[in-house]
Each structure stands twice: as structure tokens, then as C-alpha cells.
Amino acid sequence: MRIEGQSAIITGAGSGMGAACARRLAAAGVKVALLDANAETVADVAREVGGMGLHCDIRDAAQTEGAIDRAFEKHGPARICINCAGVVAAERIVKRDGPASLDAFRDVIDINLIGTFNVMRLCATQMSTLEPVDEGGERGVMITTASIAAFDGQIGQAAYSASKAGIVGMTLPLARDLAKFGIRVMTIAPGLMDTPMLAGLPDKARESLAASVPFPKRFGQAEEFADLAIHIVENAMLNGGVIRLDGALRMPPS
Ligand SMILES: NC(=O)c1ccc[n+]([C@@H]2O[C@H](COP(=O)([O-])OP(=O)(O)OC[C@H]3O[C@@H](n4cnc5c(N)ncnc54)[C@H](O)[C@@H]3O)[C@@H](O)[C@H]2O)c1
């Protein structure tokens, strides 16, 4: 699908890879609606790219529906939906002082997996009512963000890995569900990316993590994620799959 002139919904757009997607798409002539639970950062990025910043917790069905409706009123229907909102968490199942917190596990699943599905179901419903953009019948594209932790989760990553494996798991059934509307669904599984999510690690830990990537020996850049997202939107044969963006990294147990 040609991206110029389209409208897009981007979640987690106040930071990292979501913000990079908002910058790239806005520069390519897309009207971007940026959704994020952090009202301040999303307003900043929206101002910078000339987009619409919307404070929205993707766990909240009513708030998310309201945000997507406001984007629709200003930009028209979105044919591009990029889901980057997410959190990382680490907790062993058996801790020194007892079992892992059930609420903490639930929170990660709630944001990363159910929140992503929430945005997708609302965007897909809107997209399904649009006229196709071409003779092939394409109406829109949805991109979700998993992680290589979906495949090689490390010690303490049960909740995070389960949430991301859930995103991988729903990619094909959603692509099959939405095929009759001409809506594609693809997932990107990043490795180690240089975003605020990993910025809190000590320098030594960052250096040794970067050295563990076979090639190139560095963290990925948020712009490399955005470039791949744009390619997915433009390449109609990409559907129902998961692309690793990880420099051949396979995470060790810890
Ligand atoms: N950085 C990495 O190395 C890495 C690797 C693999 C996967 N990922 C995944 O990529 C995605 C983007 O990560 P990033 O590195 O850009 O992180 P980031 O922390 O820079 O950005 C994540 C954004 O999501 C927002 N967010 C969190 N919870 C939300 C909610 N409930 N509702 C709406 N917005 C919410 C945050 O406010 C933040 O702006 C995440 O899903 C993350 O799990 C990141």
C-alpha cells in the first residue's frame, strides 16, 4: 500500500520505536495519531512531527475507543495501525521471600497482549468498513511488536515472554480473520534496541549485551524498526508472519 496521504494510529508513540515510527511516517506524508499512556511525552512528539497526540492507556476499552474516534474525526479513517506500546518486567517465579506476584504477571499480560488486541480490534473494525485502496482489495495494515523474548526468554522473563509469545501466536489467526477485508497483520520481533526501555541499564551491562549480538555488534536503532514497519506497509505479500530484527541474536538463559 502506498503510504503517502494515509492516516495512521501509532501506540507507544511517546517514546522509542513508536516515536520513531511517528517521525518516519509523518515525514512520508502520513497523518499520524500518537497514542500513549504518558501524556507529556506523547504531546512533545506529536508537536514535533505535526501529529495528533492522544493520552490513552491501551488497557482501557472506553479510553482507547475515544482516542481512535478523535483520530478519525481529525484525520479520517486509519489504514495503518502500528502497536508499540509495551512494558518490560523481570521477576523469578520463586523469589527469596516467596512466590512471584500474580498481579505483576497479570499487569504485563494486560498491557502487552490484551492492550494490543484492544487497539487492533477497534482499528480493524474501522478499517473493515473502508473502500479498498487498490484492485487487489487491500484496506489496511496492522503491525504489532513482539520481542525475541517470545522465542528465547531469559530467567525472570516469564510474564514478558508470555505476553510477547501471545502476540506472535495471534498474528496468523488475526491475519486469517481479517483476510476477507483485505487487512494484513504482521509482527516485528526486535532483539536489543537502543530506546529508553534499555537506557536504564548500567553502561557495562549495555556493552556486554551489545557484544553478544553476532552482527552487527550493537543495539538496533529505533529508526531501523520504523524502516521495517514502512516496508511492511508497502509490501502487500507480507502477511501473517513474524520478522526478527535482531542481528542474529539468540538470548542465553540469563
Ligand atoms: N527496547 C528493546 O530492546 C525492545 C526489544 C524487544 C521488544 N521491545 C518492545 O518494543 C515496544 C516498544 O518499546 P520501546 O523500546 O520503544 O520502549 P519505550 O519504553 O521507549 O516505549 C514504550 C512506550 O509505551 C508506552 N506505554 C506503556 N504502557 C502503556 C499503556 N498501558 N498504554 C499506552 N501506552 C503505554 C510508554 O509510555 C512508552 O512511551 C514494546 O512493546 C517493547 O516490549 C523492545
PDBQT file of the ligand as one rigid body, heavy atoms in Angstrom, charges set to zero:
ROOT
HETATM    1  N1  LIG A 301      13.871  -1.829  23.507  1.00  0.00    +0.000 N 
HETATM    2  C1  LIG A 301      14.054  -3.106  23.261  1.00  0.00    +0.000 C 
HETATM    3  O1  LIG A 301      15.171  -3.628  23.317  1.00  0.00    +0.000 OA
HETATM    4  C2  LIG A 301      12.870  -3.975  22.870  1.00  0.00    +0.000 A 
HETATM    5  C3  LIG A 301      13.149  -5.277  22.428  1.00  0.00    +0.000 A 
HETATM    6  C4  LIG A 301      12.095  -6.097  22.032  1.00  0.00    +0.000 A 
HETATM    7  C5  LIG A 301      10.797  -5.624  22.076  1.00  0.00    +0.000 A 
HETATM    8  N2  LIG A 301      10.548  -4.360  22.520  1.00  0.00    +0.000 N 
HETATM    9  C6  LIG A 301       9.153  -3.933  22.528  1.00  0.00    +0.000 C 
HETATM   10  O2  LIG A 301       9.014  -2.831  21.658  1.00  0.00    +0.000 OA
HETATM   11  C7  LIG A 301       7.934  -1.991  22.077  1.00  0.00    +0.000 C 
HETATM   12  C8  LIG A 301       8.415  -0.554  22.132  1.00  0.00    +0.000 C 
HETATM   13  O3  LIG A 301       9.443  -0.498  23.103  1.00  0.00    +0.000 OA
HETATM   14  P1  LIG A 301      10.480   0.714  23.236  1.00  0.00    +0.000 P 
HETATM   15  O4  LIG A 301      11.809   0.094  23.390  1.00  0.00    +0.000 OA
HETATM   16  O5  LIG A 301      10.221   1.719  22.195  1.00  0.00    +0.000 OA
HETATM   17  O6  LIG A 301      10.054   1.195  24.697  1.00  0.00    +0.000 OA
HETATM   18  P2  LIG A 301       9.757   2.629  25.330  1.00  0.00    +0.000 P 
HETATM   19  O7  LIG A 301       9.685   2.375  26.796  1.00  0.00    +0.000 OA
HETATM   20  O8  LIG A 301      10.713   3.636  24.793  1.00  0.00    +0.000 OA
HETATM   21  O9  LIG A 301       8.289   2.968  24.761  1.00  0.00    +0.000 OA
HETATM   22  C9  LIG A 301       7.154   2.280  25.179  1.00  0.00    +0.000 C 
HETATM   23  C10 LIG A 301       6.005   3.281  25.241  1.00  0.00    +0.000 C 
HETATM   24  O10 LIG A 301       4.804   2.545  25.583  1.00  0.00    +0.000 OA
HETATM   25  C11 LIG A 301       4.041   3.372  26.447  1.00  0.00    +0.000 C 
HETATM   26  N3  LIG A 301       3.104   2.557  27.231  1.00  0.00    +0.000 N 
HETATM   27  C12 LIG A 301       3.382   1.685  28.221  1.00  0.00    +0.000 A 
HETATM   28  N4  LIG A 301       2.251   1.183  28.735  1.00  0.00    +0.000 NA
HETATM   29  C13 LIG A 301       1.226   1.735  28.036  1.00  0.00    +0.000 A 
HETATM   30  C14 LIG A 301      -0.184   1.615  28.097  1.00  0.00    +0.000 A 
HETATM   31  N5  LIG A 301      -0.786   0.824  29.011  1.00  0.00    +0.000 N 
HETATM   32  N6  LIG A 301      -0.934   2.328  27.230  1.00  0.00    +0.000 NA
HETATM   33  C15 LIG A 301      -0.354   3.145  26.313  1.00  0.00    +0.000 A 
HETATM   34  N7  LIG A 301       0.979   3.317  26.228  1.00  0.00    +0.000 NA
HETATM   35  C16 LIG A 301       1.762   2.612  27.082  1.00  0.00    +0.000 A 
HETATM   36  C17 LIG A 301       5.077   4.046  27.329  1.00  0.00    +0.000 C 
HETATM   37  O11 LIG A 301       4.535   5.209  27.965  1.00  0.00    +0.000 OA
HETATM   38  C18 LIG A 301       6.175   4.357  26.325  1.00  0.00    +0.000 C 
HETATM   39  O12 LIG A 301       6.029   5.655  25.772  1.00  0.00    +0.000 OA
HETATM   40  C19 LIG A 301       7.472  -2.565  23.425  1.00  0.00    +0.000 C 
HETATM   41  O13 LIG A 301       6.319  -3.346  23.210  1.00  0.00    +0.000 OA
HETATM   42  C20 LIG A 301       8.628  -3.444  23.853  1.00  0.00    +0.000 C 
HETATM   43  O14 LIG A 301       8.216  -4.509  24.677  1.00  0.00    +0.000 OA
HETATM   44  C21 LIG A 301      11.549  -3.526  22.914  1.00  0.00    +0.000 A 
ENDROOT
TORSDOF 0
